[in-house]
Amino acid sequence: MRSLLFVPGDSERKLAKGLESGADALIVDLEDSVATDGKARARAITAEFVASSKTGPAIYVRVNDLTTGLTDDDLGAVMKAAPAGIMLPKSTSGDDVGRLAVRLRVLEAENGLQDGVTKILPIITETPLGVLNAGTYGNCGPRLSGLTWGAEDLAAEIGASANRDEDGRYTDLFRFARLSTILAATAAEVAPIDTVFPNFRDTEAFTRDCVEGARDGFTGRMAIHPAQVAIINEVFTPSGEAVAHAQAVVDAFAAAGNPGVVAIDGKMFDRPHLKRAERLLARVAG
């Protein structure tokens, strides 16, 4: 998944527009974008939307976090519609993913769904404890589809007045959270997904931010507005040149009997280059 677009779970109009956005996945939100007194209505709208959207982008549902007492009601409403996955906000460790997985297994059985079919995408840096426990997701099992992070909730939790400096760069604390997510996802062998960029009108800054994220190892990004989707898809789609180069590296190692080092066009490539090439080709293959 390159692009994951947030859509409020209580807006039929925005949900319909989301299907036309070109996003690889929609994240139908039952958490922050839905007022407390609108949760029940949002669950009903979301369940109907998920049930009727079996072609097109993958549909994930962001439920309310495990400390709210609302998670079970969210899951009970939407799991009968068989979403592709559940986004878990404010995840504090791999144990939270495990607790959610137990709930999903029961609900899959109750609704006649294949065991394990529902994926989990946790947001792992919205609390200080979550940041510190970023390395605990390695044994979460095949439900884990990726790891992503968030800066806004973390800023609120620690009392930071901003998460970027005057030049628009993340401050050290938030760079740490960001890099922890890349490392944690890579260690768990799942996709690292970059966080949202709130100022959707500043396309130049957003494009630059996406390019930097792709450079550092993110393979996709969340969006808060349909206008951001095309930029994400372009930046996070490996170029034809990059794919051809990766294939050439893989082919050269295979032809040479998989040695430690090969030469291509007068340049030396070692095993880390091969691993990077294989990872890129795996992304393109889906």
C-alpha positions as a Python dict, from the first residue, in 0.01 Angstrom:
ca = {
    (1, 'M'): (0, 0, 0),
    (2, 'R'): (142, 333, -108),
    (3, 'S'): (-143, 569, -18),
    (4, 'L'): (-383, 535, 275),
    (5, 'L'): (-652, 804, 286),
    (6, 'F'): (-836, 889, 607),
    (7, 'V'): (-1211, 936, 567),
    (8, 'P'): (-1454, 1020, 852),
    (9, 'G'): (-1678, 725, 927),
    (10, 'D'): (-1985, 944, 971),
    (11, 'S'): (-1984, 1111, 626),
    (12, 'E'): (-2141, 922, 336),
    (13, 'R'): (-2033, 1198, 98),
    (14, 'K'): (-1666, 1185, 195),
    (15, 'L'): (-1669, 807, 196),
    (16, 'A'): (-1799, 806, -161),
    (17, 'K'): (-1534, 1058, -266),
    (18, 'G'): (-1269, 843, -104),
    (19, 'L'): (-1350, 559, -340),
    (20, 'E'): (-1271, 789, -632),
    (21, 'S'): (-946, 926, -487),
    (22, 'G'): (-709, 670, -635),
    (23, 'A'): (-585, 568, -290),
    (24, 'D'): (-462, 214, -240),
    (25, 'A'): (-649, 198, 90),
    (26, 'L'): (-910, 396, 278),
    (27, 'I'): (-892, 431, 655),
    (28, 'V'): (-1249, 483, 769),
    (29, 'D'): (-1220, 669, 1096),
    (30, 'L'): (-1428, 602, 1405),
    (31, 'E'): (-1182, 780, 1636),
    (32, 'D'): (-1066, 1143, 1624),
    (33, 'S'): (-1286, 1272, 1341),
    (34, 'V'): (-1608, 1148, 1502),
    (35, 'A'): (-1762, 1324, 1802),
    (36, 'T'): (-1849, 1115, 2106),
    (37, 'D'): (-2223, 1149, 2055),
    (38, 'G'): (-2184, 1048, 1689),
    (39, 'K'): (-2002, 720, 1743),
    (40, 'A'): (-2306, 494, 1710),
    (41, 'R'): (-2417, 659, 1387),
    (42, 'A'): (-2064, 642, 1247),
    (43, 'R'): (-2044, 270, 1323),
    (44, 'A'): (-2365, 205, 1131),
    (45, 'I'): (-2256, 415, 832),
    (46, 'T'): (-1912, 254, 831),
    (47, 'A'): (-2046, -99, 846),
    (48, 'E'): (-2277, -36, 552),
    (49, 'F'): (-1997, 129, 354),
    (50, 'V'): (-1750, -154, 415),
    (51, 'A'): (-2008, -416, 323),
    (52, 'S'): (-2085, -243, -6),
    (53, 'S'): (-1722, -172, -105),
    (54, 'K'): (-1572, -507, -195),
    (55, 'T'): (-1392, -380, -505),
    (56, 'G'): (-1152, -90, -527),
    (57, 'P'): (-922, 21, -244),
    (58, 'A'): (-866, -192, 63),
    (59, 'I'): (-1083, -73, 351),
    (60, 'Y'): (-931, -42, 696),
    (61, 'V'): (-1129, 89, 995),
    (62, 'R'): (-961, 297, 1264),
    (63, 'V'): (-1128, 199, 1587),
    (64, 'N'): (-1104, 382, 1918),
    (65, 'D'): (-803, 276, 2123),
    (66, 'L'): (-806, -4, 2376),
    (67, 'T'): (-824, 226, 2680),
    (68, 'T'): (-1147, 400, 2578),
    (69, 'G'): (-1396, 122, 2638),
    (70, 'L'): (-1526, 179, 2283),
    (71, 'T'): (-1315, -70, 2091),
    (72, 'D'): (-1545, -370, 2133),
    (73, 'D'): (-1848, -172, 2018),
    (74, 'D'): (-1654, -53, 1714),
    (75, 'L'): (-1542, -403, 1625),
    (76, 'G'): (-1882, -557, 1689),
    (77, 'A'): (-2039, -315, 1442),
    (78, 'V'): (-1786, -337, 1159),
    (79, 'M'): (-1648, -690, 1163),
    (80, 'K'): (-1969, -834, 1022),
    (81, 'A'): (-1891, -632, 709),
    (82, 'A'): (-1544, -791, 678),
    (83, 'P'): (-1303, -497, 649),
    (84, 'A'): (-959, -570, 509),
    (85, 'G'): (-802, -452, 829),
    (86, 'I'): (-823, -261, 1153),
    (87, 'M'): (-607, 40, 1238),
    (88, 'L'): (-522, 44, 1608),
    (89, 'P'): (-445, 393, 1742),
    (90, 'K'): (-228, 462, 2047),
    (91, 'S'): (-77, 115, 2044),
    (92, 'T'): (172, 94, 2329),
    (93, 'S'): (342, -234, 2236),
    (94, 'G'): (311, -556, 2043),
    (95, 'D'): (97, -684, 2330),
    (96, 'D'): (-178, -443, 2226),
    (97, 'V'): (-173, -597, 1879),
    (98, 'G'): (-199, -937, 2043),
    (99, 'R'): (-502, -831, 2245),
    (100, 'L'): (-670, -696, 1934),
    (101, 'A'): (-586, -1015, 1745),
    (102, 'V'): (-768, -1224, 2007),
    (103, 'R'): (-1080, -1011, 1964),
    (104, 'L'): (-1058, -1036, 1587),
    (105, 'R'): (-1026, -1413, 1593),
    (106, 'V'): (-1346, -1445, 1795),
    (107, 'L'): (-1534, -1203, 1571),
    (108, 'E'): (-1410, -1372, 1254),
    (109, 'A'): (-1545, -1702, 1382),
    (110, 'E'): (-1876, -1548, 1484),
    (111, 'N'): (-1919, -1385, 1143),
    (112, 'G'): (-1810, -1678, 929),
    (113, 'L'): (-1482, -1517, 821),
    (114, 'Q'): (-1156, -1696, 756),
    (115, 'D'): (-935, -1709, 1063),
    (116, 'G'): (-665, -1443, 1039),
    (117, 'V'): (-806, -1267, 733),
    (118, 'T'): (-834, -928, 908),
    (119, 'K'): (-505, -737, 910),
    (120, 'I'): (-385, -498, 1180),
    (121, 'L'): (-207, -167, 1124),
    (122, 'P'): (-108, -3, 1455),
    (123, 'I'): (-5, 357, 1513),
    (124, 'I'): (290, 305, 1746),
    (125, 'T'): (417, 649, 1855),
    (126, 'E'): (114, 838, 1984),
    (127, 'T'): (220, 789, 2346),
    (128, 'P'): (564, 807, 2511),
    (129, 'L'): (539, 439, 2607),
    (130, 'G'): (454, 350, 2250),
    (131, 'V'): (772, 518, 2124),
    (132, 'L'): (984, 340, 2383),
    (133, 'N'): (829, 3, 2292),
    (134, 'A'): (870, 36, 1916),
    (135, 'G'): (1086, -275, 1902),
    (136, 'T'): (819, -510, 2042),
    (137, 'Y'): (627, -585, 1720),
    (138, 'G'): (849, -859, 1582),
    (139, 'N'): (635, -1151, 1698),
    (140, 'C'): (286, -1019, 1623),
    (141, 'G'): (218, -1276, 1354),
    (142, 'P'): (84, -1257, 1001),
    (143, 'R'): (-202, -1019, 1082),
    (144, 'L'): (44, -731, 1112),
    (145, 'S'): (42, -551, 777),
    (146, 'G'): (265, -257, 867),
    (147, 'L'): (357, 0, 1129),
    (148, 'T'): (287, 370, 1120),
    (149, 'W'): (339, 665, 1347),
    (150, 'G'): (178, 987, 1460),
    (151, 'A'): (318, 1320, 1572),
    (152, 'E'): (10, 1517, 1676),
    (153, 'D'): (-106, 1296, 1963),
    (154, 'L'): (250, 1251, 2084),
    (155, 'A'): (297, 1629, 2098),
    (156, 'A'): (-19, 1659, 2306),
    (157, 'E'): (87, 1378, 2539),
    (158, 'I'): (425, 1529, 2621),
    (159, 'G'): (321, 1894, 2609),
    (160, 'A'): (529, 1995, 2308),
    (161, 'S'): (417, 2324, 2153),
    (162, 'A'): (513, 2207, 1802),
    (163, 'N'): (658, 1902, 1631),
    (164, 'R'): (847, 2091, 1357),
    (165, 'D'): (1098, 2374, 1372),
    (166, 'E'): (1087, 2709, 1190),
    (167, 'D'): (1226, 2542, 875),
    (168, 'G'): (950, 2283, 871),
    (169, 'R'): (1170, 1996, 985),
    (170, 'Y'): (1073, 1763, 1267),
    (171, 'T'): (1241, 1841, 1596),
    (172, 'D'): (1470, 1578, 1748),
    (173, 'L'): (1202, 1410, 1956),
    (174, 'F'): (974, 1354, 1659),
    (175, 'R'): (1259, 1249, 1433),
    (176, 'F'): (1331, 983, 1692),
    (177, 'A'): (970, 862, 1681),
    (178, 'R'): (976, 861, 1302),
    (179, 'L'): (1301, 670, 1273),
    (180, 'S'): (1191, 427, 1545),
    (181, 'T'): (894, 339, 1325),
    (182, 'I'): (1110, 268, 1021),
    (183, 'L'): (1344, 49, 1223),
    (184, 'A'): (1063, -132, 1403),
    (185, 'A'): (876, -207, 1080),
    (186, 'T'): (1189, -329, 907),
    (187, 'A'): (1276, -550, 1204),
    (188, 'A'): (923, -694, 1200),
    (189, 'E'): (942, -737, 819),
    (190, 'V'): (632, -530, 753),
    (191, 'A'): (569, -204, 567),
    (192, 'P'): (680, 124, 728),
    (193, 'I'): (405, 380, 658),
    (194, 'D'): (473, 752, 703),
    (195, 'T'): (238, 976, 899),
    (196, 'V'): (-2, 1246, 781),
    (197, 'F'): (94, 1597, 666),
    (198, 'P'): (-174, 1830, 806),
    (199, 'N'): (-126, 2127, 569),
    (200, 'F'): (-275, 1965, 260),
    (201, 'R'): (-271, 2294, 66),
    (202, 'D'): (111, 2318, 75),
    (203, 'T'): (177, 2066, -200),
    (204, 'E'): (539, 2172, -245),
    (205, 'A'): (630, 2105, 117),
    (206, 'F'): (427, 1785, 115),
    (207, 'T'): (603, 1654, -196),
    (208, 'R'): (941, 1733, -43),
    (209, 'D'): (838, 1555, 278),
    (210, 'C'): (726, 1248, 81),
    (211, 'V'): (1051, 1235, -114),
    (212, 'E'): (1248, 1245, 211),
    (213, 'G'): (1031, 970, 357),
    (214, 'A'): (1082, 744, 56),
    (215, 'R'): (1454, 813, 68),
    (216, 'D'): (1470, 705, 432),
    (217, 'G'): (1282, 380, 381),
    (218, 'F'): (908, 444, 412),
    (219, 'T'): (710, 256, 147),
    (220, 'G'): (382, 447, 175),
    (221, 'R'): (208, 735, 346),
    (222, 'M'): (-122, 828, 506),
    (223, 'A'): (-324, 1119, 365),
    (224, 'I'): (-587, 1345, 515),
    (225, 'H'): (-715, 1488, 185),
    (226, 'P'): (-776, 1334, -161),
    (227, 'A'): (-547, 1597, -315),
    (228, 'Q'): (-250, 1431, -143),
    (229, 'V'): (-311, 1086, -290),
    (230, 'A'): (-165, 1143, -637),
    (231, 'I'): (154, 1287, -488),
    (232, 'I'): (195, 990, -256),
    (233, 'N'): (134, 740, -535),
    (234, 'E'): (389, 908, -760),
    (235, 'V'): (662, 939, -498),
    (236, 'F'): (621, 591, -350),
    (237, 'T'): (600, 407, -682),
    (238, 'P'): (950, 289, -776),
    (239, 'S'): (1056, 432, -1112),
    (240, 'G'): (1108, 210, -1413),
    (241, 'E'): (1477, 292, -1396),
    (242, 'A'): (1497, 186, -1032),
    (243, 'V'): (1316, -140, -1104),
    (244, 'A'): (1540, -217, -1400),
    (245, 'H'): (1851, -148, -1193),
    (246, 'A'): (1727, -370, -910),
    (247, 'Q'): (1656, -652, -1154),
    (248, 'A'): (2002, -613, -1304),
    (249, 'V'): (2160, -646, -959),
    (250, 'V'): (1957, -958, -878),
    (251, 'D'): (2033, -1112, -1217),
    (252, 'A'): (2406, -1039, -1185),
    (253, 'F'): (2430, -1213, -849),
    (254, 'A'): (2235, -1511, -977),
    (255, 'A'): (2447, -1541, -1289),
    (256, 'A'): (2766, -1530, -1083),
    (257, 'G'): (2647, -1802, -845),
    (258, 'N'): (2546, -1564, -565),
    (259, 'P'): (2895, -1453, -457),
    (260, 'G'): (2969, -1185, -200),
    (261, 'V'): (3042, -918, -460),
    (262, 'V'): (2967, -864, -830),
    (263, 'A'): (3071, -600, -1081),
    (264, 'I'): (2811, -424, -1297),
    (265, 'D'): (2924, -165, -1552),
    (266, 'G'): (3248, -112, -1367),
    (267, 'K'): (3089, -68, -1023),
    (268, 'M'): (3106, -311, -734),
    (269, 'F'): (2788, -435, -563),
    (270, 'D'): (2785, -641, -244),
    (271, 'R'): (2522, -833, -49),
    (272, 'P'): (2351, -527, 106),
    (273, 'H'): (2293, -396, -248),
    (274, 'L'): (2137, -731, -338),
    (275, 'K'): (1909, -720, -36),
    (276, 'R'): (1793, -369, -120),
    (277, 'A'): (1725, -472, -480),
    (278, 'E'): (1527, -776, -369),
    (279, 'R'): (1317, -564, -133),
    (280, 'L'): (1233, -318, -410),
    (281, 'L'): (1132, -595, -650),
    (282, 'A'): (917, -754, -380),
    (283, 'R'): (733, -424, -334),
    (284, 'V'): (666, -395, -707),
    (285, 'A'): (542, -754, -721),
    (286, 'G'): (285, -668, -456),
}
